[in-house]
Amino acid sequence: MKAQHEKIEVLEKIANGITWWIGSIPSLIVHTLFFITSFLLPALNIVEFDKMLLILTTVVSLEAIYLAIFIQMSVNKSHEKIEEISEDIEDIQEDIEEISEDIEEISEDIEEINEDIEDIQEDIEEINEDEEDEDHNERAKNVMLKSHVNSNKNEIKALKDQISELQNMIDQLKKD
């Protein structure tokens, strides 16, 4: 099975090489020289014109048949590669959609956390107003709570910035 696959690969490489060569300038020159020589042979009375036409027609017909086969092989291979690329693009688009959904969910979670933080800050402010007469230790605890809330707010803001960056990247990937 492996040997057969290797033989097929060798034949495909040969077919690709022939297809490339046929579409090149050297091929154009060789064919032109061949046709000129073919028509000069009867003119120089080396070969009869009818025999030259018969041989030329046969050679050109066989060449056309093989070229059609080689070209179709190239087209088939290109079509397979295009299908593979299309599948990869579809997979990437699905991944991007999933990432977008995840980012939306994270954004919603961050909004909820922000609301909770605001509620906590309001509660802390109310506690501070109600307990102005408490001792210094209680006030220090409240200040520490506030600083943690502010720290959390900064972390949430950083997360929002990262999400915005990711969203921009996703949008750019969708455009590409």
Backbone as ProteinMPNN parsed JSONL, in Angstrom:
{"seq_chain_A": "MKAQHEKIEVLEKIANGITWWIGSIPSLIVHTLFFITSFLLPALNIVEFDKMLLILTTVVSLEAIYLAIFIQMSVNKSHEKIEEISEDIEDIQEDIEEISEDIEEISEDIEEINEDIEDIQEDIEEINEDEEDEDHNERAKNVMLKSHVNSNKNEIKALKDQISELQNMIDQLKKD", "coords_chain_A": {"N_chain_A": [[0.838, -1.196, 0.0], [1.921, 1.24, 0.863], [4.053, 1.46, -0.893], [2.694, 1.645, -3.286], [1.421, 4.094, -2.944], [3.658, 5.756, -2.9], [4.546, 5.407, -5.527], [2.427, 6.588, -6.89], [2.725, 9.213, -6.015], [5.176, 9.839, -7.223], [4.451, 9.661, -9.92], [2.581, 11.745, -9.971], [4.268, 13.915, -9.465], [5.821, 13.839, -11.776], [3.829, 14.334, -13.687], [3.076, 16.925, -12.895], [5.479, 18.248, -13.397], [5.667, 17.948, -16.187], [3.352, 19.33, -16.985], [4.031, 21.881, -16.057], [6.297, 22.349, -17.684], [5.217, 22.326, -20.25], [3.825, 24.681, -20.28], [5.812, 26.592, -20.524], [8.395, 28.88, -21.748], [10.645, 27.521, -22.994], [9.283, 25.204, -23.899], [7.561, 26.308, -25.786], [9.432, 27.17, -27.688], [10.643, 24.701, -28.448], [8.409, 23.34, -29.533], [7.773, 25.072, -31.639], [10.11, 24.876, -33.22], [9.911, 22.145, -33.829], [7.556, 22.077, -35.391], [8.322, 23.727, -37.517], [10.445, 22.242, -38.556], [9.033, 19.944, -39.287], [7.482, 20.897, -41.418], [9.467, 21.685, -43.128], [10.706, 19.338, -43.948], [9.052, 18.053, -46.022], [9.283, 20.134, -47.85], [11.943, 20.061, -48.529], [12.007, 17.749, -49.854], [12.48, 15.424, -48.384], [10.685, 13.896, -46.966], [7.433, 12.714, -47.816], [4.682, 14.959, -48.219], [2.076, 14.161, -47.409], [2.616, 11.959, -45.71], [4.117, 13.239, -43.726], [2.161, 14.974, -42.67], [0.356, 13.061, -41.686], [1.898, 11.782, -39.672], [2.564, 14.032, -38.112], [0.009, 14.91, -37.329], [-0.831, 12.685, -35.836], [1.096, 12.658, -33.757], [0.638, 15.178, -32.582], [-2.029, 14.857, -31.788], [-1.84, 12.773, -29.896], [-0.218, 14.061, -28.027], [-1.944, 16.109, -27.237], [-3.963, 14.639, -26.008], [-2.61, 13.537, -23.781], [-1.786, 15.891, -22.543], [-4.253, 16.991, -21.824], [-5.026, 15.131, -19.906], [-2.962, 15.473, -17.976], [-3.365, 18.15, -17.273], [-5.95, 18.02, -16.218], [-5.425, 16.436, -13.992], [-3.88, 18.234, -12.502], [-5.784, 20.206, -12.054], [-7.627, 18.778, -10.513], [-6.057, 18.246, -8.233], [-5.56, 20.845, -7.333], [-8.175, 21.587, -6.757], [-8.734, 19.87, -4.598], [-6.957, 20.926, -2.694], [-8.038, 23.481, -2.394], [-10.518, 22.834, -1.281], [-9.662, 21.781, 1.177], [-8.541, 24.064, 2.327], [-10.823, 25.653, 2.472], [-12.294, 24.23, 4.374], [-10.609, 24.566, 6.588], [-10.84, 27.333, 6.916], [-13.541, 27.546, 7.577], [-13.496, 26.214, 10.054], [-11.883, 27.988, 11.515], [-13.522, 30.252, 11.493], [-15.666, 29.31, 13.004], [-14.356, 28.956, 15.451], [-13.712, 31.622, 16.02], [-16.262, 32.695, 16.332], [-17.068, 31.301, 18.629], [-15.193, 32.298, 20.468], [-15.957, 34.965, 20.452], [-18.495, 34.773, 21.608], [-17.747, 33.854, 24.139], [-16.306, 36.076, 25.041], [-18.341, 37.975, 25.161], [-19.881, 36.856, 27.208], [-18.056, 37.033, 29.326], [-17.813, 39.794, 29.465], [-20.392, 40.461, 30.323], [-20.34, 39.226, 32.838], [-18.379, 40.792, 34.064], [-19.646, 43.262, 34.129], [-21.686, 42.647, 35.939], [-20.15, 42.149, 38.21], [-19.038, 44.674, 38.587], [-21.356, 46.093, 39.258], [-21.939, 44.822, 41.668], [-19.692, 45.606, 43.148], [-20.078, 48.362, 43.261], [-22.384, 48.379, 44.814], [-21.325, 47.352, 47.203], [-19.521, 49.389, 47.842], [-21.3, 51.473, 48.315], [-22.576, 50.425, 50.539], [-20.425, 50.408, 52.323], [-19.919, 53.133, 52.525], [-22.289, 53.95, 53.771], [-22.049, 52.594, 56.162], [-19.809, 53.866, 57.176], [-20.832, 56.459, 57.544], [-22.778, 55.969, 59.482], [-21.325, 55.052, 61.62], [-19.502, 56.951, 62.633], [-18.526, 57.552, 65.071], [-17.117, 55.38, 65.936], [-14.217, 53.555, 67.06], [-10.726, 54.037, 66.13], [-9.631, 51.707, 64.969], [-11.752, 50.406, 63.735], [-12.299, 52.212, 61.71], [-9.977, 51.977, 60.242], [-10.229, 49.41, 59.277], [-12.367, 49.749, 57.529], [-11.216, 51.486, 55.685], [-9.332, 49.785, 54.608], [-11.025, 47.92, 53.414], [-12.156, 49.542, 51.462], [-9.908, 50.092, 49.937], [-9.363, 47.585, 48.926], [-11.6, 47.213, 47.355], [-11.221, 49.281, 45.488], [-8.874, 48.329, 44.371], [-9.825, 45.967, 43.256], [-11.537, 47.101, 41.415], [-9.718, 48.304, 39.678], [-8.462, 46.028, 38.67], [-10.617, 44.87, 37.346], [-11.081, 46.823, 35.443], [-8.738, 46.551, 33.957], [-9.16, 43.983, 32.971], [-11.383, 44.505, 31.369], [-10.175, 46.133, 29.454], [-8.455, 44.285, 28.275], [-10.322, 42.53, 27.197], [-11.525, 44.208, 25.348], [-9.366, 44.543, 23.616], [-9.092, 41.897, 22.702], [-11.558, 41.639, 21.423], [-11.242, 43.507, 19.364], [-9.186, 42.246, 17.972], [-10.51, 39.943, 17.131], [-12.471, 41.062, 15.5], [-10.777, 42.089, 13.542], [-9.703, 39.703, 12.536], [-12.034, 38.604, 11.462], [-12.491, 40.406, 9.414], [-10.274, 39.895, 7.804]], "CA_chain_A": [[0.0, 0.0, 0.0], [2.801, 2.397, 0.953], [4.821, 1.504, -2.147], [1.775, 2.131, -4.324], [1.24, 5.52, -2.68], [4.891, 6.427, -3.33], [4.537, 5.397, -6.995], [1.45, 7.599, -7.313], [3.337, 10.526, -5.781], [6.192, 10.044, -8.258], [3.724, 9.947, -11.166], [2.013, 13.089, -9.856], [5.364, 14.874, -9.633], [6.163, 13.845, -13.204], [2.734, 15.021, -14.375], [3.189, 18.358, -12.58], [6.638, 18.753, -14.127], [5.317, 18.042, -17.618], [2.386, 20.426, -17.13], [4.775, 23.131, -15.917], [7.181, 22.534, -18.827], [4.404, 22.643, -21.432], [3.445, 26.085, -20.187], [7.001, 27.433, -20.399], [9.01, 29.409, -22.97], [11.378, 26.467, -23.705], [8.329, 24.353, -24.605], [7.117, 27.062, -26.965], [10.531, 27.142, -28.661], [10.775, 23.326, -28.953], [7.263, 23.053, -30.414], [7.922, 25.874, -32.858], [11.158, 24.231, -34.026], [9.373, 20.872, -34.305], [6.622, 22.332, -36.497], [9.088, 24.254, -38.659], [11.16, 21.093, -39.124], [8.042, 19.076, -39.915], [7.063, 21.451, -42.705], [10.638, 21.781, -43.998], [11.022, 18.011, -44.493], [8.47, 17.873, -47.364], [9.776, 21.17, -48.756], [13.272, 19.636, -48.971], [11.779, 16.442, -50.479], [13.003, 14.343, -47.536], [9.509, 13.092, -46.633], [6.251, 13.154, -48.558], [3.843, 15.877, -47.446], [0.974, 13.409, -46.797], [3.159, 11.169, -44.6], [4.475, 14.182, -42.668], [0.918, 15.415, -42.038], [-0.179, 11.931, -40.922], [2.721, 11.629, -38.455], [2.4, 15.245, -37.302], [-1.343, 14.877, -36.759], [-0.849, 11.637, -34.808], [1.902, 13.111, -32.616], [-0.052, 16.296, -31.93], [-3.236, 14.321, -31.148], [-1.426, 12.071, -28.669], [0.244, 15.071, -27.077], [-3.137, 16.8, -26.72], [-4.658, 13.734, -25.082], [-1.854, 13.481, -22.533], [-1.845, 17.212, -21.89], [-5.572, 17.119, -21.2], [-5.0, 14.31, -18.687], [-2.094, 16.128, -16.996], [-4.017, 19.384, -16.814], [-7.065, 17.633, -15.347], [-4.834, 16.003, -12.724], [-3.507, 19.455, -11.777], [-7.031, 20.858, -11.626], [-8.17, 17.976, -9.404], [-5.221, 18.463, -7.049], [-5.843, 22.216, -6.871], [-9.521, 21.574, -6.171], [-8.618, 19.242, -3.28], [-6.313, 21.879, -1.79], [-9.009, 24.552, -2.131], [-11.508, 22.292, -0.34], [-9.029, 21.703, 2.493], [-8.417, 25.434, 2.829], [-12.173, 26.094, 2.823], [-12.642, 23.592, 5.646], [-9.83, 25.239, 7.628], [-11.427, 28.662, 7.122], [-14.794, 27.339, 8.318], [-13.135, 25.905, 11.437], [-11.411, 29.229, 12.137], [-14.681, 31.115, 11.711], [-16.4, 28.766, 14.151], [-13.576, 29.285, 16.647], [-13.861, 33.053, 16.27], [-17.613, 32.9, 16.868], [-17.077, 30.811, 20.014], [-14.428, 33.249, 21.271], [-16.792, 36.162, 20.589], [-19.529, 34.468, 22.601], [-17.079, 33.82, 25.448], [-15.982, 37.452, 25.43], [-19.603, 38.612, 25.557], [-20.242, 36.335, 28.526], [-17.119, 37.611, 30.296], [-18.193, 41.202, 29.617], [-21.591, 40.494, 31.167], [-19.9, 38.903, 34.199], [-17.658, 41.957, 34.59], [-20.666, 44.275, 34.455], [-22.329, 42.227, 37.183], [-19.173, 42.355, 39.287], [-18.978, 46.122, 38.816], [-22.558, 46.468, 40.003], [-21.757, 44.331, 43.044], [-18.681, 46.451, 43.789], [-20.728, 49.644, 43.568], [-23.257, 48.14, 45.968], [-20.463, 47.206, 48.378], [-19.009, 50.717, 48.182], [-22.396, 52.222, 48.928], [-22.753, 49.889, 51.9], [-19.294, 50.871, 53.135], [-20.142, 54.554, 52.804], [-23.366, 54.037, 54.762], [-21.492, 52.147, 57.445], [-18.935, 54.941, 57.644], [-21.653, 57.566, 58.024], [-23.478, 55.558, 60.7], [-20.417, 54.721, 62.701], [-18.419, 57.931, 62.696], [-18.015, 57.603, 66.425], [-16.38, 54.157, 66.273], [-12.798, 53.781, 67.311], [-9.811, 54.155, 64.993], [-9.438, 50.392, 64.354], [-12.88, 50.149, 62.837], [-12.11, 53.063, 60.542], [-8.881, 51.4, 59.464], [-10.791, 48.257, 58.564], [-13.173, 50.274, 56.419], [-10.292, 52.002, 54.668], [-8.76, 48.62, 53.942], [-12.067, 47.389, 52.522], [-12.249, 50.436, 50.298], [-8.729, 49.932, 49.068], [-9.542, 46.319, 48.206], [-12.618, 47.454, 46.323], [-10.568, 50.054, 44.425], [-7.934, 47.419, 43.706], [-10.642, 45.091, 42.403], [-12.031, 47.916, 40.298], [-8.608, 48.438, 38.72], [-8.292, 44.738, 37.992], [-11.744, 44.707, 36.42], [-10.837, 47.725, 34.31], [-7.695, 45.922, 33.144], [-9.818, 42.889, 32.256], [-12.201, 45.11, 30.303], [-9.262, 46.561, 28.382], [-7.998, 43.087, 27.565], [-11.461, 42.033, 26.411], [-11.656, 45.101, 24.195], [-8.289, 44.189, 22.684], [-9.453, 40.63, 22.066], [-12.681, 41.888, 20.507], [-10.674, 44.163, 18.182], [-8.457, 41.222, 17.211], [-11.516, 39.084, 16.486], [-13.036, 41.831, 14.399], [-9.757, 42.155, 12.479], [-9.654, 38.369, 11.913], [-13.237, 38.443, 10.643], [-12.293, 41.199, 8.196], [-9.258, 39.221, 6.976]], "C_chain_A": [[0.878, 1.254, 0.0], [3.604, 2.565, -0.331], [3.953, 2.046, -3.279], [1.548, 3.637, -4.172], [2.462, 6.313, -3.148], [4.973, 6.484, -4.85], [3.584, 6.459, -7.538], [2.031, 8.993, -7.129], [4.385, 10.837, -6.839], [5.51, 10.397, -9.581], [3.102, 11.352, -11.133], [3.088, 14.157, -10.035], [5.773, 14.981, -11.1], [5.094, 14.614, -13.986], [2.794, 16.522, -14.124], [4.359, 18.984, -13.323], [6.343, 18.936, -15.603], [4.357, 19.2, -17.847], [3.094, 21.775, -17.017], [5.598, 23.392, -17.168], [6.388, 22.924, -20.077], [4.014, 24.117, -21.423], [4.626, 27.036, -20.111], [7.502, 27.909, -21.766], [9.83, 28.333, -23.692], [10.449, 25.528, -24.483], [7.83, 25.028, -25.878], [8.182, 27.004, -28.063], [10.664, 25.754, -29.28], [9.634, 23.001, -29.914], [7.365, 23.832, -31.725], [8.97, 25.257, -33.776], [10.666, 22.906, -34.612], [8.442, 21.086, -35.502], [7.353, 22.868, -37.726], [9.818, 23.103, -39.357], [10.194, 20.176, -39.868], [7.648, 19.594, -41.293], [8.248, 21.639, -43.666], [10.976, 20.432, -44.648], [10.366, 17.776, -45.859], [9.002, 18.919, -48.356], [11.152, 20.797, -49.305], [13.224, 18.25, -49.63], [12.415, 15.295, -49.697], [11.888, 13.358, -47.201], [8.351, 13.621, -47.468], [5.358, 13.985, -47.631], [2.715, 15.127, -46.737], [1.448, 12.594, -45.593], [3.518, 12.083, -43.424], [3.22, 14.656, -41.923], [0.308, 14.307, -41.179], [0.584, 11.776, -39.601], [2.54, 12.828, -37.53], [1.045, 15.254, -36.603], [-1.429, 13.851, -35.632], [-0.096, 12.096, -33.559], [1.172, 14.218, -31.851], [-1.316, 15.81, -31.217], [-2.885, 13.598, -29.847], [-0.968, 13.057, -27.601], [-0.952, 15.794, -26.448], [-3.886, 15.931, -25.716], [-3.935, 13.704, -23.737], [-1.866, 14.819, -21.797], [-3.182, 17.411, -21.188], [-5.625, 16.326, -19.894], [-4.165, 14.992, -17.602], [-2.751, 17.385, -16.421], [-5.175, 19.053, -15.883], [-6.553, 17.145, -13.996], [-4.46, 17.22, -11.874], [-4.741, 20.163, -11.237], [-7.622, 20.103, -10.44], [-7.386, 18.214, -8.116], [-5.47, 19.85, -6.468], [-7.207, 22.279, -6.196], [-9.499, 20.95, -4.776], [-8.005, 20.208, -2.268], [-7.272, 23.004, -1.423], [-10.062, 24.078, -1.141], [-10.931, 22.208, 1.071], [-8.919, 23.09, 3.123], [-9.785, 25.957, 3.26], [-12.603, 25.501, 4.167], [-11.892, 24.259, 6.806], [-10.428, 26.61, 7.944], [-12.725, 28.539, 7.905], [-14.501, 27.049, 9.795], [-12.687, 27.163, 12.182], [-12.581, 30.152, 12.426], [-15.51, 30.627, 12.893], [-15.679, 29.096, 15.458], [-13.735, 30.754, 17.018], [-15.236, 33.348, 16.858], [-17.688, 32.445, 18.329], [-16.333, 31.781, 20.933], [-15.254, 34.516, 21.494], [-17.868, 35.944, 21.643], [-18.922, 34.459, 24.008], [-16.765, 35.231, 25.943], [-17.243, 38.194, 25.869], [-20.023, 38.153, 26.955], [-19.34, 36.934, 29.609], [-17.468, 39.076, 30.539], [-19.418, 41.342, 30.516], [-21.221, 40.211, 32.622], [-19.192, 40.1, 34.84], [-18.64, 43.062, 34.961], [-21.364, 43.931, 35.764], [-21.399, 42.457, 38.376], [-19.055, 43.842, 39.607], [-20.183, 46.599, 39.619], [-22.437, 46.029, 41.466], [-20.751, 45.203, 43.802], [-19.284, 47.804, 44.162], [-21.645, 49.502, 44.774], [-22.44, 48.036, 47.258], [-19.918, 48.564, 48.812], [-20.095, 51.564, 48.851], [-22.62, 51.749, 50.361], [-21.642, 50.375, 52.824], [-19.478, 52.337, 53.497], [-21.229, 54.742, 53.855], [-22.85, 53.64, 56.144], [-20.597, 53.242, 58.029], [-19.743, 56.105, 58.211], [-22.319, 57.223, 59.357], [-22.525, 55.382, 61.88], [-19.235, 55.68, 62.771], [-17.78, 57.96, 64.083], [-17.217, 56.357, 66.825], [-14.907, 54.475, 66.464], [-11.973, 53.696, 66.02], [-9.609, 52.815, 64.265], [-10.556, 50.067, 63.364], [-12.74, 50.974, 61.563], [-11.005, 52.496, 59.64], [-9.372, 50.197, 58.67], [-11.59, 48.722, 57.345], [-12.287, 50.802, 55.29], [-9.671, 50.835, 53.899], [-9.775, 48.007, 52.987], [-12.183, 48.24, 51.265], [-11.068, 50.236, 49.357], [-8.814, 48.623, 48.298], [-10.562, 46.488, 47.084], [-11.994, 48.227, 45.165], [-9.588, 49.181, 43.646], [-8.689, 46.49, 42.759], [-11.173, 45.855, 41.195], [-10.946, 48.061, 39.229], [-8.376, 47.133, 37.962], [-9.401, 44.507, 36.983], [-11.562, 45.608, 35.219], [-9.784, 47.141, 33.376], [-8.276, 44.765, 32.342], [-10.675, 43.422, 31.112], [-11.334, 45.535, 29.131], [-8.772, 45.368, 27.576], [-9.107, 42.52, 26.683], [-11.658, 42.902, 25.186], [-10.59, 44.795, 23.154], [-8.611, 42.9, 21.946], [-10.581, 40.822, 21.06], [-12.173, 42.552, 19.231], [-9.928, 43.155, 17.316], [-9.431, 40.315, 16.461], [-12.136, 39.801, 15.304], [-12.069, 41.909, 13.23], [-9.663, 40.811, 11.757], [-10.871, 38.135, 11.026], [-13.097, 39.215, 9.344], [-11.337, 40.512, 7.24], [-9.835, 37.996, 6.352]], "O_chain_A": [[0.631, 2.202, -0.746], [3.81, 3.685, -0.8], [4.422, 2.81, -4.123], [1.492, 4.363, -5.164], [2.33, 7.397, -3.716], [5.416, 7.487, -5.411], [3.889, 7.142, -8.516], [1.852, 9.86, -7.984], [4.478, 11.973, -7.304], [5.935, 11.318, -10.279], [3.097, 12.058, -12.141], [2.853, 15.181, -10.677], [6.037, 16.073, -11.603], [5.413, 15.44, -14.84], [2.584, 17.31, -15.046], [4.26, 20.105, -13.821], [6.715, 19.945, -16.202], [4.524, 19.968, -18.794], [2.805, 22.701, -17.775], [5.614, 24.514, -17.674], [6.837, 23.754, -20.868], [3.89, 24.726, -22.486], [4.467, 28.177, -19.679], [7.08, 27.402, -22.805], [9.725, 28.233, -24.914], [10.779, 25.103, -25.59], [7.697, 24.386, -26.92], [7.859, 26.81, -29.235], [10.785, 25.631, -30.499], [9.867, 22.448, -30.989], [7.071, 23.297, -32.794], [8.742, 25.13, -34.979], [10.972, 22.582, -35.759], [8.526, 20.37, -36.499], [7.028, 22.495, -38.853], [9.812, 23.001, -40.584], [10.506, 19.69, -40.955], [7.497, 18.812, -42.232], [8.054, 21.74, -44.878], [11.477, 20.394, -45.772], [11.051, 17.338, -46.783], [9.154, 18.636, -49.544], [11.492, 21.174, -50.426], [14.261, 17.655, -49.925], [12.841, 14.303, -50.289], [12.106, 12.148, -47.156], [8.287, 14.808, -47.787], [5.291, 13.743, -46.426], [2.421, 15.421, -45.579], [0.763, 12.541, -44.572], [3.258, 11.747, -42.269], [3.216, 14.732, -40.695], [-0.194, 14.566, -40.086], [-0.026, 11.653, -38.539], [2.381, 12.67, -36.32], [0.954, 15.572, -35.417], [-2.032, 14.118, -34.592], [-0.586, 11.944, -32.44], [1.102, 14.192, -30.622], [-1.638, 16.312, -30.14], [-3.546, 13.785, -28.825], [-1.29, 12.908, -26.422], [-0.953, 16.057, -25.246], [-4.381, 16.423, -24.702], [-4.561, 13.828, -22.685], [-1.948, 14.86, -20.569], [-3.23, 17.941, -20.079], [-6.193, 16.784, -18.902], [-4.592, 15.085, -16.451], [-2.687, 17.635, -15.218], [-5.368, 19.725, -14.87], [-7.175, 17.408, -12.966], [-4.697, 17.233, -10.666], [-4.745, 20.657, -10.109], [-8.069, 20.717, -9.471], [-7.97, 18.363, -7.042], [-5.577, 20.009, -5.252], [-7.37, 22.951, -5.178], [-10.169, 21.443, -3.868], [-8.466, 20.304, -1.13], [-7.314, 23.433, -0.27], [-10.461, 24.833, -0.255], [-11.615, 22.522, 2.046], [-9.176, 23.26, 4.315], [-9.901, 26.625, 4.287], [-13.202, 26.189, 4.993], [-12.463, 24.488, 7.872], [-10.51, 27.0, 9.108], [-12.984, 29.34, 8.803], [-15.177, 27.574, 10.68], [-13.062, 27.378, 13.334], [-12.633, 30.772, 13.488], [-15.999, 31.428, 13.69], [-16.309, 29.469, 16.448], [-13.876, 31.091, 18.193], [-15.362, 34.157, 17.778], [-18.295, 33.117, 19.163], [-16.785, 32.057, 22.044], [-15.255, 35.075, 22.59], [-18.124, 36.818, 22.471], [-19.511, 34.991, 24.949], [-16.939, 35.538, 27.123], [-17.215, 38.953, 26.837], [-20.462, 38.956, 27.778], [-19.816, 37.298, 30.684], [-17.426, 39.55, 31.674], [-19.476, 42.232, 31.365], [-21.722, 40.87, 33.534], [-19.389, 40.382, 36.022], [-18.481, 43.72, 35.989], [-21.607, 44.804, 36.597], [-21.839, 42.913, 39.432], [-18.979, 44.221, 40.776], [-20.05, 47.404, 40.54], [-22.789, 46.774, 42.381], [-20.954, 45.499, 44.98], [-19.032, 48.327, 45.248], [-21.691, 50.373, 45.642], [-22.835, 48.58, 48.289], [-19.859, 48.861, 50.006], [-19.837, 52.273, 49.824], [-22.824, 52.551, 51.273], [-21.896, 50.716, 53.979], [-19.227, 52.74, 54.632], [-21.106, 55.597, 54.731], [-23.172, 54.269, 57.152], [-20.629, 53.507, 59.23], [-19.379, 56.672, 59.242], [-22.416, 58.067, 60.248], [-22.927, 55.56, 63.03], [-18.094, 55.253, 62.949], [-16.623, 58.352, 64.233], [-16.698, 56.291, 67.939], [-14.428, 55.538, 66.073], [-12.483, 53.325, 64.963], [-9.431, 52.809, 63.047], [-10.311, 49.519, 62.289], [-13.028, 50.491, 60.468], [-11.111, 52.543, 58.415], [-8.971, 49.995, 57.524], [-11.487, 48.141, 56.265], [-12.566, 50.595, 54.108], [-9.507, 50.902, 52.681], [-9.424, 47.617, 51.873], [-12.293, 47.723, 50.153], [-11.223, 50.215, 48.136], [-8.387, 48.551, 47.146], [-10.386, 45.953, 45.99], [-12.203, 47.884, 44.001], [-9.485, 49.28, 42.424], [-8.268, 46.251, 41.627], [-11.247, 45.316, 40.09], [-11.218, 47.955, 38.034], [-8.124, 47.141, 36.757], [-9.153, 44.005, 35.886], [-11.855, 45.207, 34.093], [-9.913, 47.223, 32.155], [-7.933, 44.581, 31.174], [-10.688, 42.855, 30.019], [-11.692, 45.335, 27.971], [-8.685, 45.428, 26.35], [-8.857, 42.084, 25.56], [-11.929, 42.391, 24.099], [-10.868, 44.787, 21.955], [-8.435, 42.805, 20.732], [-10.561, 40.24, 19.975], [-12.617, 42.208, 18.136], [-10.016, 43.192, 16.088], [-9.203, 39.965, 15.304], [-12.307, 39.219, 14.233], [-12.472, 41.808, 12.071], [-9.556, 40.765, 10.531], [-10.755, 37.536, 9.956], [-13.528, 38.747, 8.291], [-11.538, 40.53, 6.026], [-9.142, 37.291, 5.619]]}, "name": "protein", "num_of_chains": 1, "seq": "MKAQHEKIEVLEKIANGITWWIGSIPSLIVHTLFFITSFLLPALNIVEFDKMLLILTTVVSLEAIYLAIFIQMSVNKSHEKIEEISEDIEDIQEDIEEISEDIEEISEDIEEINEDIEDIQEDIEEINEDEEDEDHNERAKNVMLKSHVNSNKNEIKALKDQISELQNMIDQLKKD"}
